[in-house]
Amino acid sequence: MPKPVRISLDAMGGDHGPSVVVPGAVLALERHPGIRFLMVGNEALINPLLAQHPKLKEVTEVLHTDLAISMDEKPSQAIRMGRGKSSMWRAVQAVKDGQADAAVSAGNTGALMATAKVCLKTMAHIERPAIAAMWPTLRGESIVLDVGATIGADAGHLVDMAIMGAAMARIVFDLERPTVGLLNVGTEEIKGIEAVKEAGRILREANLPNLAYHGFVEGDDLGKGTVDVVVTEGFSGNIALKTAEGTAKQIGEYLRAAMSRTIMAKIGYLFAKQAFDALRDKMDPRKVNGGVFLGLEGVVVKSHGGTDALGFASAIDVAYDMAHFELMKTIRVMLDHDPVAQQA
Amino acid sequence: MPKPVRISLDAMGGDHGPSVVVPGAVLALERHPGIRFLMVGNEALINPLLAQHPKLKEVTEVLHTDLAISMDEKPSQAIRMGRGKSSMWRAVQAVKDGQADAAVSAGNTGALMATAKVCLKTMAHIERPAIAAMWPTLRGESIVLDVGATIGADAGHLVDMAIMGAAMARIVFDLERPTVGLLNVGTEEIKGIEAVKEAGRILREANLPNLAYHGFVEGDDLGKGTVDVVVTEGFSGNIALKTAEGTAKQIGEYLRAAMSRTIMAKIGYLFAKQAFDALRDKMDPRKVNGGVFLGLEGVVVKSHGGTDALGFASAIDVAYDMAHFELMKTIRVMLDHDPVAQQA
């Protein structure tokens, strides 16, 4: 049996709080019996739910807090009010204090990132943390970062992200030398933003041992799975992520409409129902829920705020993998080769 | 019968040149009998194809050029070599000289934009032209710009694009006051890039007569069709466009695979074949082919380089509509209310 992985959960985060977090933890525990939870939040809400799940209760410690950060709280306000007190802060602090190996919150992204930055601090040589998302592709999955932690990035930030993303890919995909591409508006070396071109030059020349730099990739390479890791600054990364989600929903709507328009289509749908169910399952956004904050002195995973227990369990799975396979150690080793940090 | 619309075609542009341009023109002529063509390029290649289509030949004038701009030519080189001589230049020049009401080329985007800028010049008060794309949505279609003409945009450019996009929406959607959104990473006014926030303030305060400013929209609003016009700078616009195209292809692949995996699914597919055909038709990227260059002293439409006759005909349709419904005049009227130009 592997050594237990301890996960702290912001039980008050997200649109639904403990009513999603607790059943989410139940699902995650079934998949990873070695998991231990620290649930942070209002015990009057948490305990009755825990009482319904004796197995979960056995592996869970509850840390009571009165304060919860709301979904529309400004980051600065979340820090001012929440420091040392909010369920979000205390869940992250558990990682800092060594009580947990990773924290998961479905709270608002800006507040969570600000809390994580102030509480955990960024890693040496890393100026700006990034959020990495798993992206379903025709080849399987890729890692895409940054999907919205910061806006704009200079060449150094992009190189840092390439290295951290590759470290995550090593763990998630079990690859010795993951391929990394920089998102751009063309694949020729002369195209695009200066920072992207400069980052490309640095990565090509550095020829790192644990990262195979592929070159530029375009928006349509995301779905193809051309590379294991796609790096971009947070504005375009966020827009790419939400555009893909929106397009998937749109096509799902088209398909639903097409399959209910005629009797023949409805009969066809019945015959192919299993296939449609498999497709729906494949495209289920809850299965790729969990953005990993990279560049902090500890593992924090952000779940979608509106997700359900199944989605929240996916975010816990991600946190479990990052802790179990020692993401932090892998990033540290790989950052030793960081050409940007060495220049500094 | 409406007055004839004269379209100049760069017959050598794109991956396939006249073998796509000529049959594309045949299709467009069927839809718009009032069309007249000026086909610019190598007459030794064009004339034999025209001979096969007497009706098209009757409404087409051929302008011979020896030089064609290749698909990987750098913009600067395309100008240096092509000025006054290339099929691309001469097709655009026909618009400048009043011989054509709009030009269509499937040639490389950078070269075509550079050629159009040098030959036609930008409109007064417009610093940077943009490329506007039609985007299929759950509500119908929206206009998205800029999808890759320039990288980065200050608040003034974004406001100019909002006005030009709204002018195009007036024509395409026949709306008195189209809704316009600025693409951002969140819908709250405090979020995002400074230029986007500033553009939002200007548009809100200006309260223009022919443009209803909606506020910020996110990537997933593109597919929903939340607004008639989505404005963003060219880097993120290009990434959004290609990400959506890639996601659509990816889901198409999933669907194909799902429908051929089991006997039951195959039977279901046969029953629902008509519905699938309708869906394929709806998602056919050739039907939304044609990026409109906005901000130049004349109408230029860019077709995908790799498209076929059906796709090229769509680009001609777009050019036809822009000329027929007097896009240039509409833009000029709307720019009279440009709050940025008035500040200058």
Contacts between the chains, C-beta under 8 A, distances in Angstrom:
chain1	res1	chain2	res2	distance
A	72	B	188	7.8
A	74	B	190	7.3
A	136	B	250	8.0
A	137	B	250	7.1
A	138	B	250	5.6
A	138	B	253	5.8
A	148	B	185	5.6
A	151	B	185	7.1
A	151	B	192	6.9
A	151	B	193	5.7
A	152	B	193	7.5
A	183	B	239	6.3
A	185	B	148	5.6
A	185	B	151	7.1
A	185	B	234	7.2
A	185	B	235	5.9
A	185	B	238	4.4
A	185	B	239	7.0
A	188	B	72	7.8
A	190	B	74	7.3
A	192	B	151	6.9
A	192	B	235	7.4
A	193	B	151	5.7
A	193	B	152	7.5
A	193	B	235	6.2
A	218	B	238	7.9
A	218	B	239	7.6
A	218	B	242	5.0
A	219	B	238	7.0
A	219	B	239	4.5
A	219	B	240	7.0
A	219	B	241	6.7
A	219	B	242	2.8
A	219	B	243	3.8
A	219	B	244	7.6
A	219	B	245	7.3
A	219	B	246	5.9
A	220	B	242	4.5
A	220	B	243	7.0
A	220	B	245	5.3
A	220	B	246	3.2
A	220	B	249	7.1
A	221	B	246	6.9
A	222	B	243	5.7
A	222	B	246	5.7
A	222	B	247	7.7
A	223	B	243	7.5
A	223	B	246	3.8
A	223	B	247	5.1
A	223	B	249	6.5
A	223	B	250	3.6
A	224	B	246	6.4
A	224	B	250	7.3
A	232	B	239	7.5
A	234	B	185	7.2
A	235	B	185	5.9
A	235	B	192	7.3
A	235	B	193	6.2
A	235	B	236	6.1
A	236	B	235	6.1
A	236	B	236	4.5
A	236	B	239	4.9
A	238	B	185	4.4
A	238	B	218	7.9
A	238	B	219	7.0
A	239	B	183	6.3
A	239	B	185	7.0
A	239	B	218	7.6
A	239	B	219	4.5
A	239	B	232	7.6
A	239	B	236	4.9
A	239	B	239	6.6
A	239	B	240	5.3
A	240	B	219	7.0
A	240	B	239	5.3
A	240	B	240	6.8
A	240	B	243	4.5
A	241	B	219	6.7
A	242	B	218	5.0
A	242	B	219	2.8
A	242	B	220	4.5
A	243	B	219	3.8
A	243	B	220	7.0
A	243	B	222	5.7
A	243	B	223	7.5
A	243	B	240	4.6
A	243	B	243	4.9
A	243	B	244	5.3
A	243	B	247	7.6
A	244	B	219	7.7
A	244	B	243	5.3
A	244	B	244	7.3
A	244	B	246	7.8
A	244	B	247	4.6
A	245	B	219	7.3
A	245	B	220	5.3
A	246	B	219	5.9
A	246	B	220	3.2
A	246	B	221	7.0
A	246	B	222	5.7
A	246	B	223	3.8
A	246	B	224	6.4
A	246	B	244	7.8
A	247	B	222	7.7
A	247	B	223	5.1
A	247	B	243	7.5
A	247	B	244	4.6
A	247	B	247	4.2
A	247	B	248	6.0
A	247	B	251	7.8
A	248	B	247	5.9
A	248	B	251	6.3
A	249	B	220	7.1
A	249	B	223	6.5
A	250	B	136	8.0
A	250	B	137	7.1
A	250	B	138	5.6
A	250	B	223	3.7
A	250	B	224	7.4
A	251	B	247	7.8
A	251	B	248	6.3
A	251	B	251	5.0
A	251	B	283	7.0
A	253	B	138	5.8
A	254	B	279	5.8
A	254	B	282	5.9
A	254	B	283	7.0
A	255	B	255	7.4
A	255	B	279	6.4
A	258	B	272	7.7
A	258	B	275	4.2
A	258	B	276	7.1
A	258	B	278	5.8
A	258	B	279	4.5
A	258	B	282	8.0
A	259	B	272	6.4
A	259	B	275	5.9
A	261	B	275	6.1
A	261	B	278	7.7
A	262	B	274	6.7
A	262	B	275	6.5
A	264	B	271	5.2
A	264	B	272	6.6
A	264	B	274	6.4
A	264	B	275	7.5
A	265	B	271	7.2
A	265	B	272	4.5
A	265	B	274	6.9
A	265	B	275	3.7
A	267	B	268	7.9
A	267	B	271	4.7
A	267	B	272	7.6
A	268	B	267	7.9
A	268	B	268	4.4
A	268	B	269	6.6
A	268	B	270	7.1
A	268	B	271	3.2
A	268	B	272	2.7
A	268	B	273	7.5
A	268	B	275	6.9
A	269	B	268	6.6
A	269	B	272	6.2
A	270	B	268	7.1
A	271	B	264	5.2
A	271	B	265	7.2
A	271	B	267	4.7
A	271	B	268	3.2
A	271	B	271	6.2
A	272	B	258	7.7
A	272	B	259	6.3
A	272	B	264	6.5
A	272	B	265	4.5
A	272	B	267	7.6
A	272	B	268	2.7
A	272	B	269	6.3
A	272	B	272	7.0
A	273	B	268	7.5
A	274	B	262	6.7
A	274	B	264	6.4
A	274	B	265	6.9
A	275	B	258	4.2
A	275	B	259	5.9
A	275	B	261	6.1
A	275	B	262	6.5
A	275	B	264	7.4
A	275	B	265	3.7
A	275	B	268	6.9
A	276	B	258	7.1
A	278	B	258	5.8
A	278	B	261	7.7
A	279	B	254	5.7
A	279	B	255	6.4
A	279	B	258	4.5
A	282	B	254	6.0
A	282	B	258	8.0
A	283	B	251	7.0
A	283	B	254	7.0
